[in-house]
Amino acid sequence: MSSTRDPFAASTAAEHTTTGGGAPTPGASAGSGKEPSVGELVGEVSRDLSTLVRQEIELAKAEAKQSAQRAGKGAGMFGGAGVAGHMVLLFLSLALWWALGTVMGFGWSALVVAAVWAVVAGVLALRGRTELRSVEGMPQTADSVRKIPSALRGHEEENS
């Protein structure tokens, strides 16, 4: 088991000592009075960067899952619109065509039946399109990834 320090955890008193100016120096051992070595600093930066990358990947996964679920719902509505439109046109159209044909002639009744089912299919297609347009993608991931270069340069205030 590795003893990797959590970069976001509260610091303990043993990790900080005071230097000549009285400011705490992170990473210096208690009582030694030495500043951390370059190797220790590189190791700490490496751990922090690794943690940042892992957190960004987890955020991307969560947003991708949410977007995929919404896209799946919209695609399912399009599929449902197609199946419903086909089945209705196949079975009920014949009955309606026959019933109207006895009143106004079979040619005209076929046009009326087709117009009715075209309206039904159009409404379902518009609902499916509206659902697909509500898919946002991954806005939180894109925003936090845009902030990484400033944070690496030590200019976190630019991200506010």
Phi and psi in radians as a Rosetta constraint file:
Dihedral C 1 N 2 CA 2 C 2 CIRCULARHARMONIC -1.457 0.35
Dihedral N 2 CA 2 C 2 N 3 CIRCULARHARMONIC 2.726 0.35
Dihedral C 2 N 3 CA 3 C 3 CIRCULARHARMONIC -1.862 0.35
Dihedral N 3 CA 3 C 3 N 4 CIRCULARHARMONIC 0.885 0.35
Dihedral C 3 N 4 CA 4 C 4 CIRCULARHARMONIC -1.240 0.35
Dihedral N 4 CA 4 C 4 N 5 CIRCULARHARMONIC 2.254 0.35
Dihedral C 4 N 5 CA 5 C 5 CIRCULARHARMONIC -1.431 0.35
Dihedral N 5 CA 5 C 5 N 6 CIRCULARHARMONIC 2.385 0.35
Dihedral C 5 N 6 CA 6 C 6 CIRCULARHARMONIC -1.308 0.35
Dihedral N 6 CA 6 C 6 N 7 CIRCULARHARMONIC 2.087 0.35
Dihedral C 6 N 7 CA 7 C 7 CIRCULARHARMONIC -1.212 0.35
Dihedral N 7 CA 7 C 7 N 8 CIRCULARHARMONIC -0.268 0.35
Dihedral C 7 N 8 CA 8 C 8 CIRCULARHARMONIC -1.753 0.35
Dihedral N 8 CA 8 C 8 N 9 CIRCULARHARMONIC -0.039 0.35
Dihedral C 8 N 9 CA 9 C 9 CIRCULARHARMONIC -1.357 0.35
Dihedral N 9 CA 9 C 9 N 10 CIRCULARHARMONIC 2.719 0.35
Dihedral C 9 N 10 CA 10 C 10 CIRCULARHARMONIC -1.150 0.35
Dihedral N 10 CA 10 C 10 N 11 CIRCULARHARMONIC 2.440 0.35
Dihedral C 10 N 11 CA 11 C 11 CIRCULARHARMONIC -1.299 0.35
Dihedral N 11 CA 11 C 11 N 12 CIRCULARHARMONIC 2.584 0.35
Dihedral C 11 N 12 CA 12 C 12 CIRCULARHARMONIC -1.696 0.35
Dihedral N 12 CA 12 C 12 N 13 CIRCULARHARMONIC 2.858 0.35
Dihedral C 12 N 13 CA 13 C 13 CIRCULARHARMONIC -1.148 0.35
Dihedral N 13 CA 13 C 13 N 14 CIRCULARHARMONIC -0.514 0.35
Dihedral C 13 N 14 CA 14 C 14 CIRCULARHARMONIC -1.216 0.35
Dihedral N 14 CA 14 C 14 N 15 CIRCULARHARMONIC -0.386 0.35
Dihedral C 14 N 15 CA 15 C 15 CIRCULARHARMONIC -1.460 0.35
Dihedral N 15 CA 15 C 15 N 16 CIRCULARHARMONIC -0.255 0.35
Dihedral C 15 N 16 CA 16 C 16 CIRCULARHARMONIC -2.107 0.35
Dihedral N 16 CA 16 C 16 N 17 CIRCULARHARMONIC 2.342 0.35
Dihedral C 16 N 17 CA 17 C 17 CIRCULARHARMONIC -2.242 0.35
Dihedral N 17 CA 17 C 17 N 18 CIRCULARHARMONIC 2.923 0.35
Dihedral C 17 N 18 CA 18 C 18 CIRCULARHARMONIC -1.765 0.35
Dihedral N 18 CA 18 C 18 N 19 CIRCULARHARMONIC 2.500 0.35
Dihedral C 18 N 19 CA 19 C 19 CIRCULARHARMONIC -1.725 0.35
Dihedral N 19 CA 19 C 19 N 20 CIRCULARHARMONIC -2.962 0.35
Dihedral C 19 N 20 CA 20 C 20 CIRCULARHARMONIC -0.971 0.35
Dihedral N 20 CA 20 C 20 N 21 CIRCULARHARMONIC -0.636 0.35
Dihedral C 20 N 21 CA 21 C 21 CIRCULARHARMONIC -1.435 0.35
Dihedral N 21 CA 21 C 21 N 22 CIRCULARHARMONIC -0.090 0.35
Dihedral C 21 N 22 CA 22 C 22 CIRCULARHARMONIC 1.529 0.35
Dihedral N 22 CA 22 C 22 N 23 CIRCULARHARMONIC -0.015 0.35
Dihedral C 22 N 23 CA 23 C 23 CIRCULARHARMONIC -1.490 0.35
Dihedral N 23 CA 23 C 23 N 24 CIRCULARHARMONIC 2.452 0.35
Dihedral C 23 N 24 CA 24 C 24 CIRCULARHARMONIC -1.212 0.35
Dihedral N 24 CA 24 C 24 N 25 CIRCULARHARMONIC 2.484 0.35
Dihedral C 24 N 25 CA 25 C 25 CIRCULARHARMONIC -1.951 0.35
Dihedral N 25 CA 25 C 25 N 26 CIRCULARHARMONIC 1.974 0.35
Dihedral C 25 N 26 CA 26 C 26 CIRCULARHARMONIC -1.157 0.35
Dihedral N 26 CA 26 C 26 N 27 CIRCULARHARMONIC 2.485 0.35
Dihedral C 26 N 27 CA 27 C 27 CIRCULARHARMONIC 1.558 0.35
Dihedral N 27 CA 27 C 27 N 28 CIRCULARHARMONIC -0.258 0.35
Dihedral C 27 N 28 CA 28 C 28 CIRCULARHARMONIC -1.334 0.35
Dihedral N 28 CA 28 C 28 N 29 CIRCULARHARMONIC 2.468 0.35
Dihedral C 28 N 29 CA 29 C 29 CIRCULARHARMONIC -1.362 0.35
Dihedral N 29 CA 29 C 29 N 30 CIRCULARHARMONIC 2.666 0.35
Dihedral C 29 N 30 CA 30 C 30 CIRCULARHARMONIC -1.147 0.35
Dihedral N 30 CA 30 C 30 N 31 CIRCULARHARMONIC 2.260 0.35
Dihedral C 30 N 31 CA 31 C 31 CIRCULARHARMONIC 1.480 0.35
Dihedral N 31 CA 31 C 31 N 32 CIRCULARHARMONIC -0.206 0.35
Dihedral C 31 N 32 CA 32 C 32 CIRCULARHARMONIC -1.412 0.35
Dihedral N 32 CA 32 C 32 N 33 CIRCULARHARMONIC -0.583 0.35
Dihedral C 32 N 33 CA 33 C 33 CIRCULARHARMONIC 1.283 0.35
Dihedral N 33 CA 33 C 33 N 34 CIRCULARHARMONIC 0.159 0.35
Dihedral C 33 N 34 CA 34 C 34 CIRCULARHARMONIC -1.677 0.35
Dihedral N 34 CA 34 C 34 N 35 CIRCULARHARMONIC 2.620 0.35
Dihedral C 34 N 35 CA 35 C 35 CIRCULARHARMONIC -1.408 0.35
Dihedral N 35 CA 35 C 35 N 36 CIRCULARHARMONIC 2.718 0.35
Dihedral C 35 N 36 CA 36 C 36 CIRCULARHARMONIC -1.123 0.35
Dihedral N 36 CA 36 C 36 N 37 CIRCULARHARMONIC 2.576 0.35
Dihedral C 36 N 37 CA 37 C 37 CIRCULARHARMONIC -1.310 0.35
Dihedral N 37 CA 37 C 37 N 38 CIRCULARHARMONIC 2.895 0.35
Dihedral C 37 N 38 CA 38 C 38 CIRCULARHARMONIC -1.057 0.35
Dihedral N 38 CA 38 C 38 N 39 CIRCULARHARMONIC -0.685 0.35
Dihedral C 38 N 39 CA 39 C 39 CIRCULARHARMONIC -1.070 0.35
Dihedral N 39 CA 39 C 39 N 40 CIRCULARHARMONIC -0.721 0.35
Dihedral C 39 N 40 CA 40 C 40 CIRCULARHARMONIC -1.145 0.35
Dihedral N 40 CA 40 C 40 N 41 CIRCULARHARMONIC -0.728 0.35
Dihedral C 40 N 41 CA 41 C 41 CIRCULARHARMONIC -1.123 0.35
Dihedral N 41 CA 41 C 41 N 42 CIRCULARHARMONIC -0.748 0.35
Dihedral C 41 N 42 CA 42 C 42 CIRCULARHARMONIC -1.109 0.35
Dihedral N 42 CA 42 C 42 N 43 CIRCULARHARMONIC -0.700 0.35
Dihedral C 42 N 43 CA 43 C 43 CIRCULARHARMONIC -1.099 0.35
Dihedral N 43 CA 43 C 43 N 44 CIRCULARHARMONIC -0.723 0.35
Dihedral C 43 N 44 CA 44 C 44 CIRCULARHARMONIC -1.162 0.35
Dihedral N 44 CA 44 C 44 N 45 CIRCULARHARMONIC -0.752 0.35
Dihedral C 44 N 45 CA 45 C 45 CIRCULARHARMONIC -1.095 0.35
Dihedral N 45 CA 45 C 45 N 46 CIRCULARHARMONIC -0.715 0.35
Dihedral C 45 N 46 CA 46 C 46 CIRCULARHARMONIC -1.093 0.35
Dihedral N 46 CA 46 C 46 N 47 CIRCULARHARMONIC -0.761 0.35
Dihedral C 46 N 47 CA 47 C 47 CIRCULARHARMONIC -1.122 0.35
Dihedral N 47 CA 47 C 47 N 48 CIRCULARHARMONIC -0.751 0.35
Dihedral C 47 N 48 CA 48 C 48 CIRCULARHARMONIC -1.096 0.35
Dihedral N 48 CA 48 C 48 N 49 CIRCULARHARMONIC -0.752 0.35
Dihedral C 48 N 49 CA 49 C 49 CIRCULARHARMONIC -1.137 0.35
Dihedral N 49 CA 49 C 49 N 50 CIRCULARHARMONIC -0.704 0.35
Dihedral C 49 N 50 CA 50 C 50 CIRCULARHARMONIC -1.093 0.35
Dihedral N 50 CA 50 C 50 N 51 CIRCULARHARMONIC -0.738 0.35
Dihedral C 50 N 51 CA 51 C 51 CIRCULARHARMONIC -1.110 0.35
Dihedral N 51 CA 51 C 51 N 52 CIRCULARHARMONIC -0.746 0.35
Dihedral C 51 N 52 CA 52 C 52 CIRCULARHARMONIC -1.055 0.35
Dihedral N 52 CA 52 C 52 N 53 CIRCULARHARMONIC -0.789 0.35
Dihedral C 52 N 53 CA 53 C 53 CIRCULARHARMONIC -1.119 0.35
Dihedral N 53 CA 53 C 53 N 54 CIRCULARHARMONIC -0.744 0.35
Dihedral C 53 N 54 CA 54 C 54 CIRCULARHARMONIC -1.073 0.35
Dihedral N 54 CA 54 C 54 N 55 CIRCULARHARMONIC -0.730 0.35
Dihedral C 54 N 55 CA 55 C 55 CIRCULARHARMONIC -1.166 0.35
Dihedral N 55 CA 55 C 55 N 56 CIRCULARHARMONIC -0.672 0.35
Dihedral C 55 N 56 CA 56 C 56 CIRCULARHARMONIC -1.140 0.35
Dihedral N 56 CA 56 C 56 N 57 CIRCULARHARMONIC -0.672 0.35
Dihedral C 56 N 57 CA 57 C 57 CIRCULARHARMONIC -1.140 0.35
Dihedral N 57 CA 57 C 57 N 58 CIRCULARHARMONIC -0.738 0.35
Dihedral C 57 N 58 CA 58 C 58 CIRCULARHARMONIC -1.106 0.35
Dihedral N 58 CA 58 C 58 N 59 CIRCULARHARMONIC -0.705 0.35
Dihedral C 58 N 59 CA 59 C 59 CIRCULARHARMONIC -1.110 0.35
Dihedral N 59 CA 59 C 59 N 60 CIRCULARHARMONIC -0.758 0.35
Dihedral C 59 N 60 CA 60 C 60 CIRCULARHARMONIC -1.088 0.35
Dihedral N 60 CA 60 C 60 N 61 CIRCULARHARMONIC -0.723 0.35
Dihedral C 60 N 61 CA 61 C 61 CIRCULARHARMONIC -1.074 0.35
Dihedral N 61 CA 61 C 61 N 62 CIRCULARHARMONIC -0.793 0.35
Dihedral C 61 N 62 CA 62 C 62 CIRCULARHARMONIC -1.116 0.35
Dihedral N 62 CA 62 C 62 N 63 CIRCULARHARMONIC -0.745 0.35
Dihedral C 62 N 63 CA 63 C 63 CIRCULARHARMONIC -1.221 0.35
Dihedral N 63 CA 63 C 63 N 64 CIRCULARHARMONIC -0.665 0.35
Dihedral C 63 N 64 CA 64 C 64 CIRCULARHARMONIC -1.117 0.35
Dihedral N 64 CA 64 C 64 N 65 CIRCULARHARMONIC -0.686 0.35
Dihedral C 64 N 65 CA 65 C 65 CIRCULARHARMONIC -1.107 0.35
Dihedral N 65 CA 65 C 65 N 66 CIRCULARHARMONIC -0.776 0.35
Dihedral C 65 N 66 CA 66 C 66 CIRCULARHARMONIC -1.120 0.35
Dihedral N 66 CA 66 C 66 N 67 CIRCULARHARMONIC -0.755 0.35
Dihedral C 66 N 67 CA 67 C 67 CIRCULARHARMONIC -1.142 0.35
Dihedral N 67 CA 67 C 67 N 68 CIRCULARHARMONIC -0.702 0.35
Dihedral C 67 N 68 CA 68 C 68 CIRCULARHARMONIC -1.132 0.35
Dihedral N 68 CA 68 C 68 N 69 CIRCULARHARMONIC -0.649 0.35
Dihedral C 68 N 69 CA 69 C 69 CIRCULARHARMONIC -1.125 0.35
Dihedral N 69 CA 69 C 69 N 70 CIRCULARHARMONIC -0.743 0.35
Dihedral C 69 N 70 CA 70 C 70 CIRCULARHARMONIC -1.187 0.35
Dihedral N 70 CA 70 C 70 N 71 CIRCULARHARMONIC -0.702 0.35
Dihedral C 70 N 71 CA 71 C 71 CIRCULARHARMONIC -1.131 0.35
Dihedral N 71 CA 71 C 71 N 72 CIRCULARHARMONIC -0.667 0.35
Dihedral C 71 N 72 CA 72 C 72 CIRCULARHARMONIC -1.113 0.35
Dihedral N 72 CA 72 C 72 N 73 CIRCULARHARMONIC -0.668 0.35
Dihedral C 72 N 73 CA 73 C 73 CIRCULARHARMONIC -1.127 0.35
Dihedral N 73 CA 73 C 73 N 74 CIRCULARHARMONIC -0.782 0.35
Dihedral C 73 N 74 CA 74 C 74 CIRCULARHARMONIC -1.118 0.35
Dihedral N 74 CA 74 C 74 N 75 CIRCULARHARMONIC -0.738 0.35
Dihedral C 74 N 75 CA 75 C 75 CIRCULARHARMONIC -1.134 0.35
Dihedral N 75 CA 75 C 75 N 76 CIRCULARHARMONIC -0.636 0.35
Dihedral C 75 N 76 CA 76 C 76 CIRCULARHARMONIC -1.117 0.35
Dihedral N 76 CA 76 C 76 N 77 CIRCULARHARMONIC -0.638 0.35
Dihedral C 76 N 77 CA 77 C 77 CIRCULARHARMONIC -1.167 0.35
Dihedral N 77 CA 77 C 77 N 78 CIRCULARHARMONIC -0.685 0.35
Dihedral C 77 N 78 CA 78 C 78 CIRCULARHARMONIC -1.081 0.35
Dihedral N 78 CA 78 C 78 N 79 CIRCULARHARMONIC -0.756 0.35
Dihedral C 78 N 79 CA 79 C 79 CIRCULARHARMONIC -1.104 0.35
Dihedral N 79 CA 79 C 79 N 80 CIRCULARHARMONIC -0.758 0.35
Dihedral C 79 N 80 CA 80 C 80 CIRCULARHARMONIC -1.083 0.35
Dihedral N 80 CA 80 C 80 N 81 CIRCULARHARMONIC -0.667 0.35
Dihedral C 80 N 81 CA 81 C 81 CIRCULARHARMONIC -1.100 0.35
Dihedral N 81 CA 81 C 81 N 82 CIRCULARHARMONIC -0.705 0.35
Dihedral C 81 N 82 CA 82 C 82 CIRCULARHARMONIC -1.175 0.35
Dihedral N 82 CA 82 C 82 N 83 CIRCULARHARMONIC -0.818 0.35
Dihedral C 82 N 83 CA 83 C 83 CIRCULARHARMONIC -1.147 0.35
Dihedral N 83 CA 83 C 83 N 84 CIRCULARHARMONIC -0.797 0.35
Dihedral C 83 N 84 CA 84 C 84 CIRCULARHARMONIC -1.085 0.35
Dihedral N 84 CA 84 C 84 N 85 CIRCULARHARMONIC -0.754 0.35
Dihedral C 84 N 85 CA 85 C 85 CIRCULARHARMONIC -1.066 0.35
Dihedral N 85 CA 85 C 85 N 86 CIRCULARHARMONIC -0.725 0.35
Dihedral C 85 N 86 CA 86 C 86 CIRCULARHARMONIC -1.169 0.35
Dihedral N 86 CA 86 C 86 N 87 CIRCULARHARMONIC -0.844 0.35
Dihedral C 86 N 87 CA 87 C 87 CIRCULARHARMONIC -1.142 0.35
Dihedral N 87 CA 87 C 87 N 88 CIRCULARHARMONIC -0.712 0.35
Dihedral C 87 N 88 CA 88 C 88 CIRCULARHARMONIC -1.139 0.35
Dihedral N 88 CA 88 C 88 N 89 CIRCULARHARMONIC -0.789 0.35
Dihedral C 88 N 89 CA 89 C 89 CIRCULARHARMONIC -1.075 0.35
Dihedral N 89 CA 89 C 89 N 90 CIRCULARHARMONIC -0.637 0.35
Dihedral C 89 N 90 CA 90 C 90 CIRCULARHARMONIC -1.226 0.35
Dihedral N 90 CA 90 C 90 N 91 CIRCULARHARMONIC -0.852 0.35
Dihedral C 90 N 91 CA 91 C 91 CIRCULARHARMONIC -1.631 0.35
Dihedral N 91 CA 91 C 91 N 92 CIRCULARHARMONIC -0.888 0.35
Dihedral C 91 N 92 CA 92 C 92 CIRCULARHARMONIC -1.350 0.35
Dihedral N 92 CA 92 C 92 N 93 CIRCULARHARMONIC -0.459 0.35
Dihedral C 92 N 93 CA 93 C 93 CIRCULARHARMONIC -1.100 0.35
Dihedral N 93 CA 93 C 93 N 94 CIRCULARHARMONIC -0.711 0.35
Dihedral C 93 N 94 CA 94 C 94 CIRCULARHARMONIC -1.103 0.35
Dihedral N 94 CA 94 C 94 N 95 CIRCULARHARMONIC -0.731 0.35
Dihedral C 94 N 95 CA 95 C 95 CIRCULARHARMONIC -1.185 0.35
Dihedral N 95 CA 95 C 95 N 96 CIRCULARHARMONIC -0.771 0.35
Dihedral C 95 N 96 CA 96 C 96 CIRCULARHARMONIC -1.166 0.35
Dihedral N 96 CA 96 C 96 N 97 CIRCULARHARMONIC -0.725 0.35
Dihedral C 96 N 97 CA 97 C 97 CIRCULARHARMONIC -1.024 0.35
Dihedral N 97 CA 97 C 97 N 98 CIRCULARHARMONIC -0.768 0.35
Dihedral C 97 N 98 CA 98 C 98 CIRCULARHARMONIC -1.148 0.35
Dihedral N 98 CA 98 C 98 N 99 CIRCULARHARMONIC -0.766 0.35
Dihedral C 98 N 99 CA 99 C 99 CIRCULARHARMONIC -1.134 0.35
Dihedral N 99 CA 99 C 99 N 100 CIRCULARHARMONIC -0.769 0.35
Dihedral C 99 N 100 CA 100 C 100 CIRCULARHARMONIC -1.271 0.35
Dihedral N 100 CA 100 C 100 N 101 CIRCULARHARMONIC -0.490 0.35
Dihedral C 100 N 101 CA 101 C 101 CIRCULARHARMONIC -1.102 0.35
Dihedral N 101 CA 101 C 101 N 102 CIRCULARHARMONIC -0.524 0.35
Dihedral C 101 N 102 CA 102 C 102 CIRCULARHARMONIC -1.268 0.35
Dihedral N 102 CA 102 C 102 N 103 CIRCULARHARMONIC -0.349 0.35
Dihedral C 102 N 103 CA 103 C 103 CIRCULARHARMONIC -1.666 0.35
Dihedral N 103 CA 103 C 103 N 104 CIRCULARHARMONIC -0.799 0.35
Dihedral C 103 N 104 CA 104 C 104 CIRCULARHARMONIC -2.133 0.35
Dihedral N 104 CA 104 C 104 N 105 CIRCULARHARMONIC 0.057 0.35
Dihedral C 104 N 105 CA 105 C 105 CIRCULARHARMONIC 1.756 0.35
Dihedral N 105 CA 105 C 105 N 106 CIRCULARHARMONIC 2.560 0.35
Dihedral C 105 N 106 CA 106 C 106 CIRCULARHARMONIC -1.228 0.35
Dihedral N 106 CA 106 C 106 N 107 CIRCULARHARMONIC -0.562 0.35
Dihedral C 106 N 107 CA 107 C 107 CIRCULARHARMONIC -1.124 0.35
Dihedral N 107 CA 107 C 107 N 108 CIRCULARHARMONIC -0.871 0.35
Dihedral C 107 N 108 CA 108 C 108 CIRCULARHARMONIC -1.178 0.35
Dihedral N 108 CA 108 C 108 N 109 CIRCULARHARMONIC -0.647 0.35
Dihedral C 108 N 109 CA 109 C 109 CIRCULARHARMONIC -1.162 0.35
Dihedral N 109 CA 109 C 109 N 110 CIRCULARHARMONIC -0.560 0.35
Dihedral C 109 N 110 CA 110 C 110 CIRCULARHARMONIC -1.139 0.35
Dihedral N 110 CA 110 C 110 N 111 CIRCULARHARMONIC -0.685 0.35
Dihedral C 110 N 111 CA 111 C 111 CIRCULARHARMONIC -1.166 0.35
Dihedral N 111 CA 111 C 111 N 112 CIRCULARHARMONIC -0.702 0.35
Dihedral C 111 N 112 CA 112 C 112 CIRCULARHARMONIC -1.112 0.35
Dihedral N 112 CA 112 C 112 N 113 CIRCULARHARMONIC -0.768 0.35
Dihedral C 112 N 113 CA 113 C 113 CIRCULARHARMONIC -1.105 0.35
Dihedral N 113 CA 113 C 113 N 114 CIRCULARHARMONIC -0.758 0.35
Dihedral C 113 N 114 CA 114 C 114 CIRCULARHARMONIC -1.089 0.35
Dihedral N 114 CA 114 C 114 N 115 CIRCULARHARMONIC -0.695 0.35
Dihedral C 114 N 115 CA 115 C 115 CIRCULARHARMONIC -1.125 0.35
Dihedral N 115 CA 115 C 115 N 116 CIRCULARHARMONIC -0.711 0.35
Dihedral C 115 N 116 CA 116 C 116 CIRCULARHARMONIC -1.068 0.35
Dihedral N 116 CA 116 C 116 N 117 CIRCULARHARMONIC -0.821 0.35
Dihedral C 116 N 117 CA 117 C 117 CIRCULARHARMONIC -1.286 0.35
Dihedral N 117 CA 117 C 117 N 118 CIRCULARHARMONIC -0.426 0.35
Dihedral C 117 N 118 CA 118 C 118 CIRCULARHARMONIC -1.151 0.35
Dihedral N 118 CA 118 C 118 N 119 CIRCULARHARMONIC -0.671 0.35
Dihedral C 118 N 119 CA 119 C 119 CIRCULARHARMONIC -1.131 0.35
Dihedral N 119 CA 119 C 119 N 120 CIRCULARHARMONIC -0.768 0.35
Dihedral C 119 N 120 CA 120 C 120 CIRCULARHARMONIC -1.063 0.35
Dihedral N 120 CA 120 C 120 N 121 CIRCULARHARMONIC -0.833 0.35
Dihedral C 120 N 121 CA 121 C 121 CIRCULARHARMONIC -1.116 0.35
Dihedral N 121 CA 121 C 121 N 122 CIRCULARHARMONIC -0.660 0.35
Dihedral C 121 N 122 CA 122 C 122 CIRCULARHARMONIC -1.107 0.35
Dihedral N 122 CA 122 C 122 N 123 CIRCULARHARMONIC -0.739 0.35
Dihedral C 122 N 123 CA 123 C 123 CIRCULARHARMONIC -1.096 0.35
Dihedral N 123 CA 123 C 123 N 124 CIRCULARHARMONIC -0.789 0.35
Dihedral C 123 N 124 CA 124 C 124 CIRCULARHARMONIC -1.126 0.35
Dihedral N 124 CA 124 C 124 N 125 CIRCULARHARMONIC -0.702 0.35
Dihedral C 124 N 125 CA 125 C 125 CIRCULARHARMONIC -1.136 0.35
Dihedral N 125 CA 125 C 125 N 126 CIRCULARHARMONIC -0.689 0.35
Dihedral C 125 N 126 CA 126 C 126 CIRCULARHARMONIC -1.146 0.35
Dihedral N 126 CA 126 C 126 N 127 CIRCULARHARMONIC -0.670 0.35
Dihedral C 126 N 127 CA 127 C 127 CIRCULARHARMONIC -1.135 0.35
Dihedral N 127 CA 127 C 127 N 128 CIRCULARHARMONIC -0.714 0.35
Dihedral C 127 N 128 CA 128 C 128 CIRCULARHARMONIC -1.120 0.35
Dihedral N 128 CA 128 C 128 N 129 CIRCULARHARMONIC -0.725 0.35
Dihedral C 128 N 129 CA 129 C 129 CIRCULARHARMONIC -1.131 0.35
Dihedral N 129 CA 129 C 129 N 130 CIRCULARHARMONIC -0.712 0.35
Dihedral C 129 N 130 CA 130 C 130 CIRCULARHARMONIC -1.072 0.35
Dihedral N 130 CA 130 C 130 N 131 CIRCULARHARMONIC -0.725 0.35
Dihedral C 130 N 131 CA 131 C 131 CIRCULARHARMONIC -1.137 0.35
Dihedral N 131 CA 131 C 131 N 132 CIRCULARHARMONIC -0.730 0.35
Dihedral C 131 N 132 CA 132 C 132 CIRCULARHARMONIC -1.192 0.35
Dihedral N 132 CA 132 C 132 N 133 CIRCULARHARMONIC -0.573 0.35
Dihedral C 132 N 133 CA 133 C 133 CIRCULARHARMONIC -1.237 0.35
Dihedral N 133 CA 133 C 133 N 134 CIRCULARHARMONIC -0.328 0.35
Dihedral C 133 N 134 CA 134 C 134 CIRCULARHARMONIC -1.412 0.35
Dihedral N 134 CA 134 C 134 N 135 CIRCULARHARMONIC -0.089 0.35
Dihedral C 134 N 135 CA 135 C 135 CIRCULARHARMONIC -1.240 0.35
Dihedral N 135 CA 135 C 135 N 136 CIRCULARHARMONIC 2.172 0.35
Dihedral C 135 N 136 CA 136 C 136 CIRCULARHARMONIC -1.682 0.35
Dihedral N 136 CA 136 C 136 N 137 CIRCULARHARMONIC -0.266 0.35
Dihedral C 136 N 137 CA 137 C 137 CIRCULARHARMONIC 1.516 0.35
Dihedral N 137 CA 137 C 137 N 138 CIRCULARHARMONIC -2.390 0.35
Dihedral C 137 N 138 CA 138 C 138 CIRCULARHARMONIC -2.242 0.35
Dihedral N 138 CA 138 C 138 N 139 CIRCULARHARMONIC 1.256 0.35
Dihedral C 138 N 139 CA 139 C 139 CIRCULARHARMONIC -1.177 0.35
Dihedral N 139 CA 139 C 139 N 140 CIRCULARHARMONIC -0.659 0.35
Dihedral C 139 N 140 CA 140 C 140 CIRCULARHARMONIC -1.181 0.35
Dihedral N 140 CA 140 C 140 N 141 CIRCULARHARMONIC -0.727 0.35
Dihedral C 140 N 141 CA 141 C 141 CIRCULARHARMONIC -1.113 0.35
Dihedral N 141 CA 141 C 141 N 142 CIRCULARHARMONIC -0.791 0.35
Dihedral C 141 N 142 CA 142 C 142 CIRCULARHARMONIC -1.067 0.35
Dihedral N 142 CA 142 C 142 N 143 CIRCULARHARMONIC -0.698 0.35
Dihedral C 142 N 143 CA 143 C 143 CIRCULARHARMONIC -1.162 0.35
Dihedral N 143 CA 143 C 143 N 144 CIRCULARHARMONIC -0.801 0.35
Dihedral C 143 N 144 CA 144 C 144 CIRCULARHARMONIC -1.252 0.35
Dihedral N 144 CA 144 C 144 N 145 CIRCULARHARMONIC -0.550 0.35
Dihedral C 144 N 145 CA 145 C 145 CIRCULARHARMONIC -1.181 0.35
Dihedral N 145 CA 145 C 145 N 146 CIRCULARHARMONIC -0.615 0.35
Dihedral C 145 N 146 CA 146 C 146 CIRCULARHARMONIC -1.097 0.35
Dihedral N 146 CA 146 C 146 N 147 CIRCULARHARMONIC -0.455 0.35
Dihedral C 146 N 147 CA 147 C 147 CIRCULARHARMONIC -1.472 0.35
Dihedral N 147 CA 147 C 147 N 148 CIRCULARHARMONIC -0.246 0.35
Dihedral C 147 N 148 CA 148 C 148 CIRCULARHARMONIC -1.074 0.35
Dihedral N 148 CA 148 C 148 N 149 CIRCULARHARMONIC -0.839 0.35
Dihedral C 148 N 149 CA 149 C 149 CIRCULARHARMONIC -1.012 0.35
Dihedral N 149 CA 149 C 149 N 150 CIRCULARHARMONIC -0.722 0.35
Dihedral C 149 N 150 CA 150 C 150 CIRCULARHARMONIC -1.130 0.35
Dihedral N 150 CA 150 C 150 N 151 CIRCULARHARMONIC -0.688 0.35
Dihedral C 150 N 151 CA 151 C 151 CIRCULARHARMONIC -1.155 0.35
Dihedral N 151 CA 151 C 151 N 152 CIRCULARHARMONIC -0.673 0.35
Dihedral C 151 N 152 CA 152 C 152 CIRCULARHARMONIC -1.169 0.35
Dihedral N 152 CA 152 C 152 N 153 CIRCULARHARMONIC -0.549 0.35
Dihedral C 152 N 153 CA 153 C 153 CIRCULARHARMONIC -1.421 0.35
Dihedral N 153 CA 153 C 153 N 154 CIRCULARHARMONIC -0.114 0.35
Dihedral C 153 N 154 CA 154 C 154 CIRCULARHARMONIC 1.493 0.35
Dihedral N 154 CA 154 C 154 N 155 CIRCULARHARMONIC 0.338 0.35
Dihedral C 154 N 155 CA 155 C 155 CIRCULARHARMONIC -1.974 0.35
Dihedral N 155 CA 155 C 155 N 156 CIRCULARHARMONIC 1.018 0.35
Dihedral C 155 N 156 CA 156 C 156 CIRCULARHARMONIC -1.097 0.35
Dihedral N 156 CA 156 C 156 N 157 CIRCULARHARMONIC -0.463 0.35
Dihedral C 156 N 157 CA 157 C 157 CIRCULARHARMONIC -1.115 0.35
Dihedral N 157 CA 157 C 157 N 158 CIRCULARHARMONIC -0.396 0.35
Dihedral C 157 N 158 CA 158 C 158 CIRCULARHARMONIC -1.203 0.35
Dihedral N 158 CA 158 C 158 N 159 CIRCULARHARMONIC -0.342 0.35
Dihedral C 158 N 159 CA 159 C 159 CIRCULARHARMONIC -1.444 0.35
Dihedral N 159 CA 159 C 159 N 160 CIRCULARHARMONIC -0.167 0.35
